[in-house]
């Protein structure tokens, strides 16, 4: 008998047979480049907002510091989502016959 995990993996494989195709070195490099670009974007926003946060904390403005922390978390999540969307778009372009 197969476990629930094995059955779920079979269903997943059946729903997207291209997902298990190995990537070429060029495809891996393209995906790594996307990771590098978006890591840079996140670092840029962290540096900018952490400077603002430090200044706000030095001025003991706790309410504004909380807003900046929320903004930083939201921007990191937004950039991570953009990265995932870009990688998905690129993966779809790898698969022949799919758009």
Buried (B, 14 or more C-beta within 10 A) or exposed (E): EEEEEEEEEEEEEEEEEEEEEEEEEEBEEBBEEBEEEBEEBBEEBBEEBEEBBEEBEEEEEEEBBEBBBEBBEEBBEEBEEBBEEBBEEBBEEBEEEEE
